[in-house]
Amino acid sequence: MGFFDENVVVTQPPELPGVPPHQYGHTGVREAFGFWPEQWDDYHLDVIRVVDAGDRVLVTTIQHGRGKSSGVDFEMPSPQAQAGR
């Protein structure tokens, strides 16, 4: 958890069923990481690219899975910018 600031705020997609819209702090990061994969069957994440951008790290990933309740397969690019300390 040392990578994340202790005041981190995680925002969840509004379409995610049964999940609060925000999680806070290190506990919130753990909760968020737990919520997301539970929504999918056969979920996995491929890291495509990591770029050192000074005080941020830019990460490009592709998420793959199948919706647990819908059965729909998906492949979703997921770019992220993470600030370091």
C-alpha positions in Angstrom: 0.0 0.0 0.0 3.0 2.3 0.3 2.6 3.2 -3.4 -0.8 4.9 -2.6 -1.2 8.1 -0.7 -3.0 7.6 2.6 -5.7 10.0 1.4 -6.3 8.2 -1.9 -9.9 8.2 -3.2 -11.0 5.4 -5.6 -14.0 6.2 -7.8 -16.1 3.2 -9.1 -18.1 3.2 -12.3 -21.8 4.0 -11.5 -22.9 0.9 -13.4 -21.1 -1.4 -10.9 -23.9 -3.1 -9.0 -23.9 -3.2 -5.2 -20.7 -1.1 -4.8 -20.4 2.3 -3.1 -19.3 5.0 -5.5 -16.1 5.9 -3.6 -13.6 4.2 -1.3 -11.1 6.1 0.8 -7.6 5.6 2.0 -5.6 2.3 2.0 -8.6 0.4 3.3 -10.6 1.8 0.3 -7.9 0.6 -2.1 -8.1 -2.9 -0.8 -11.9 -2.8 -1.0 -11.9 -1.5 -4.5 -9.5 -4.1 -5.7 -11.8 -6.7 -4.2 -15.0 -5.3 -5.7 -13.9 -5.1 -9.3 -12.9 -8.7 -10.1 -16.0 -10.1 -8.3 -18.1 -8.7 -11.1 -16.5 -10.9 -13.7 -15.9 -14.5 -14.6 -12.5 -15.3 -16.2 -11.2 -11.8 -15.4 -7.6 -10.9 -16.1 -5.6 -7.7 -16.7 -2.7 -7.3 -19.2 -0.3 -4.5 -18.7 0.6 -3.1 -22.1 2.8 -0.1 -21.3 4.2 1.8 -18.3 5.6 5.3 -18.8 7.6 7.3 -16.2 6.1 10.8 -16.5 8.0 12.6 -13.8 5.6 12.8 -10.8 3.2 10.4 -12.4 3.2 7.0 -13.8 1.1 6.3 -16.9 -0.1 2.8 -17.2 -2.0 1.3 -20.2 -3.8 -2.0 -19.5 -6.4 -4.1 -21.2 -9.0 -5.8 -19.0 -10.6 -9.1 -20.2 -13.5 -11.1 -18.8 -17.1 -12.1 -18.9 -19.8 -10.4 -16.9 -20.9 -12.6 -14.0 -24.6 -11.7 -14.2 -24.8 -10.9 -18.0 -22.5 -13.5 -19.5 -21.2 -10.9 -21.9 -17.5 -11.1 -22.9 -15.5 -7.9 -22.8 -12.2 -6.4 -23.6 -11.6 -2.9 -22.3 -8.6 -0.7 -22.6 -7.9 1.0 -19.2 -5.4 3.9 -19.2 -4.5 5.2 -15.8 -2.4 8.1 -14.4 -1.1 7.5 -11.0 0.7 10.2 -8.9 3.7 9.2 -6.8 5.0 10.8 -3.7 
